[in-house]
Each structure stands twice: as C-alpha cells, then as structure tokens.
Amino acid sequence: LVVGSPSSATNWRAFLEAHSYVTRLLAAELEHEKALPLTWYDVLVHLEEADGHRLRMTELAERVLLSKSGLTRLVDRMCDSRLVSRSADDRDRRGRWVGLEPAGIARLHDAAPVHMRGVEAHFASHLDAGEATALATILRRIATGACRPGHTGAH
C-alpha cells in the first residue's frame, strides 16, 4: 500500500534501505574488528558527549533507537562489562543515571577509528560536498519537525 505521492514513497523506501544496509555494514565491522555491538558503541558515544559523561536513563532512551526495556537490558550488560555504571538520582528517587566508566571511554576510543572508517566508506564517500551539506540540512529539518512537542505528523 502506497500512501502519498509515488516520489515520497520511493524516497522513503530509499532512505530506509540505505539506513538498513549501512547500519548492518557498520555493525558487522565493529563486531568483527572490535567485538563491540553497534548499539553499545551508540550508548558510549551519547555518554561521552553528555555533560559529566552521564545521562538519565530516560534521556539516554530518547537518544538511542531502543525500547526502554531493551535499553535497560543493554545497560545491564554494559554494567556487567564495567563500561558504564548506574546510580540513583538524588533529586528523583525513581530516576537512574547511567555514567561512562574509564573502560567505556577506552573501548569507545579504540573502536572509533573502525566506525569512522566505515562511515566514510559506506556513507560519506557517496556524497560530494554540496550533497553532504544539503543532506545534513534536510535531515536536520526532518528531525526538528518530527521532534516538535505535540507533533502528530498530521498537517
């Protein structure tokens, strides 16, 4: 079933396919070369970029592409591997912080060259400078529109 214009459906499908193929390649490379799942790498990146190298579980859940229960299980495994730690939020007893541990920083820095090499080979190398700028602008506009409070997608 195709809803909307044929070009919209074609563009959407192309975006989904490109995302799926590139993500699978990046995941396979990280797993093969560094024994690090791409989802773990994603969590480590978000924590390294966060103030104080920590985020509330709810904030982390908003940034990664996992369900809350999936993220809880992933963080549990990452805690077992001593890459991250979990602690209580003193201001909100229901809240939990996830913090980046030194081993997590080391693992991220070790894996980053593999990941960035893959991003270049499987994504960036297919765009010239103008296309890269245009694509970044378009994707930011889409993300901003989709993240507006109360946005339901209907116009």
C-alpha positions in Angstrom: 0.0 0.0 0.0 1.5 3.3 -1.1 0.2 6.5 0.6 1.2 9.9 -0.7 3.0 10.7 -3.9 5.0 8.0 -5.7 8.2 10.0 -5.3 7.6 10.3 -1.5 7.2 6.5 -1.2 10.3 6.0 -3.4 12.3 8.4 -1.4 11.2 7.0 1.9 12.0 3.4 0.8 15.4 4.5 -0.5 16.1 6.2 2.9 15.1 3.1 4.8 17.1 0.8 2.6 20.3 3.0 2.8 19.9 3.2 6.6 19.4 -0.6 6.9 22.3 -1.5 4.6 24.8 1.0 6.0 23.9 0.2 9.7 24.3 -3.5 9.0 27.8 -3.0 7.5 28.9 -0.7 10.3 27.6 -3.2 12.9 29.4 -6.1 11.2 32.7 -4.2 11.0 32.6 -3.2 14.7 31.6 -6.7 15.8 34.3 -8.3 13.6 37.2 -6.0 14.3 36.4 -4.9 17.9 33.8 -7.3 19.3 31.7 -4.3 20.1 28.0 -4.2 19.2 26.9 -1.1 17.3 24.2 -0.4 20.0 26.9 -0.4 22.7 29.0 2.0 20.6 26.0 4.3 20.2 25.4 4.3 24.0 29.1 5.0 24.6 29.1 8.0 22.1 26.0 9.5 23.7 27.5 9.3 27.2 30.9 10.7 26.1 29.1 13.7 24.5 26.9 14.3 27.6 27.8 16.8 30.4 29.8 14.9 33.0 29.7 11.8 30.8 26.4 10.7 32.2 22.7 10.8 31.3 19.4 9.9 33.0 18.1 6.6 31.7 15.1 8.5 30.2 17.4 10.9 28.3 19.5 8.0 27.0 16.4 6.2 25.9 15.4 9.2 23.9 18.7 9.3 22.1 19.2 5.7 21.2 17.0 3.6 19.0 15.9 1.0 21.5 12.8 0.4 23.6 13.1 1.3 27.3 13.1 -2.4 28.2 15.7 -3.1 25.5 17.9 -0.2 26.8 17.6 -1.5 30.4 18.9 -4.9 29.4 21.7 -3.4 27.3 22.8 -1.1 30.1 22.7 -4.1 32.5 25.1 -6.0 30.1 27.3 -2.9 29.7 27.4 -2.5 33.6 28.5 -6.2 33.8 31.3 -5.4 31.4 32.2 -2.3 33.5 31.9 0.1 30.6 29.1 2.1 32.3 27.7 2.4 35.7 24.2 3.1 37.1 23.4 5.2 40.1 20.4 6.7 41.8 19.2 10.2 41.0 19.3 12.1 44.4 16.6 14.5 43.2 14.2 11.9 41.7 14.1 8.6 43.5 12.6 6.9 40.5 15.3 8.2 38.2 18.6 6.5 37.4 21.8 7.9 36.0 24.0 6.0 33.5 27.6 7.1 33.6 30.6 6.4 31.4 33.4 4.5 33.1 37.1 4.7 32.1 36.9 1.3 30.5 34.0 2.6 28.4 36.0 5.6 27.3 38.9 3.4 26.3 36.7 1.0 24.5 35.0 3.8 22.6 38.3 5.4 21.6 39.6 2.0 20.4 36.5 1.4 18.3 36.0 4.9 16.9 38.6 4.6 14.0 36.8 1.4 12.8 33.4 3.1 12.9 34.6 6.3 11.3 36.3 4.4 8.5 33.0 2.6 7.9 31.0 5.8 7.9 33.4 7.3 5.3 33.4 4.2 3.1 29.7 3.3 3.2 28.2 6.8 3.6 30.3 9.9 3.1 32.2 8.7 0.1 29.0 8.6 -1.9 28.3 12.3 -1.4 30.1 15.3 -2.8 30.5 18.4 -0.5 27.3 20.1 -1.8 25.2 16.9 -1.4 26.6 16.3 2.1 25.6 19.8 3.1 22.2 19.5 1.5 21.5 16.1 3.1 22.5 17.3 6.6 20.2 20.3 6.2 17.3 18.2 5.0 17.7 15.5 7.7 18.0 18.2 10.5 14.8 19.8 9.2 13.0 16.4 9.2 14.3 15.6 12.7 13.4 19.0 14.0 9.9 18.7 12.6 9.4 15.2 14.0 10.6 16.3 17.5 8.3 19.3 17.9 6.2 18.9 21.1 2.7 17.8 20.3 3.6 16.9 16.7 1.5 14.1 15.5 2.6 14.1 11.9 -0.8 15.3 10.6 -1.0 18.6 8.8 
